[in-house]
Amino acid sequence: MSFTVAIDGPAAAGKGTISKGVAAHFGFAHLDTGLLYRAVGRRTLEGMEPIAAAEALTAEELQQGDLRTAEIAQAASKVAVIPEVRAALVDFQRAFARRDSGAVLDGRDIGTVICPEAEAKLFVTASAEVRAERRYLELSAKGDDVTREQVLADVRERDARDAERSTAPMKPAEDAVLLDTSDLSVEEALAQAITLIAERKPATP
Ligand code: CDP
C-alpha cells in the first residue's frame, strides 16, 4: 500500500535533512525534487534551452556532479517559473510517490500540486536569517566561496520568486502541518516530524 509524505517549505528550511531522517525511520524512498529543477538549471547555465532540458532530463543526471551550489540554486528557481518545465517533471515525481514501499518527496509544491492526496503533509520553515546561516555553514563547509550576506540575499530572492510565480507557487497546502524549525535542533525537528507522520500512518498488522 502506498503512503506519501509531502514536505514543502522555503529555501534551506531543513527539508532535506528532515526528509532523509523520515525516510530512514519509516523505510520509505526519498526524492529531493529540488534536484530536478537544479539539474535543469545547470543545463541552462551550459546554454541549453530550459524546456528542452526538462523534457530530456534523466535520473542519472541527478547523481552527476555537485548540484547544490548557490549558482545552480538561482538558475533552478528561474527555470522553475516556466509552466512547461514544471509540467515535464510531473510524471516522474508522481510515479516516485506512488511506489508501494512508501515515499517522501520534498520541494515547494508537493502537497499542493504533485501529491494533493498525500497521506501526510508538512510545511517546514524557519526565519530567513536562520535558514541563511544554516546554508552558509553547509556551503562553506564544502569549500564554496560564499559570504553570509550573499547567501541571505539568495535565500530571500528565491523565496520571493518561488512564492510569487503563478504556476505552482510555494505555499502550505490547506491540510499541511506547519513545522517552524527556527529554535529546534535537527534531532528535535526530526522527532516532531516523525510524530506527526506516525499519527497519520495506519498501524501495520
Ligand atoms: O535546498 P533548497 O531549499 O535551497 O532548494 P531546492 O529544494 O534544491 O530547490 C531549488 C529551487 O528549485 C527552488 O528555489 C525552487 O525554485 C525550485 N523548486 C520548485 O520550484 N519546486 C519544487 N518542488 C522543488 C524545487
Residues whose N, C-alpha, C, O or C-beta is under 5 A from the ligand:
A	BS01	CDP	P10 A11 A12 A13 T33 G34 L35 Y37 A73 A76 S77 A80 D106 G107 R108 D109 R158 D162
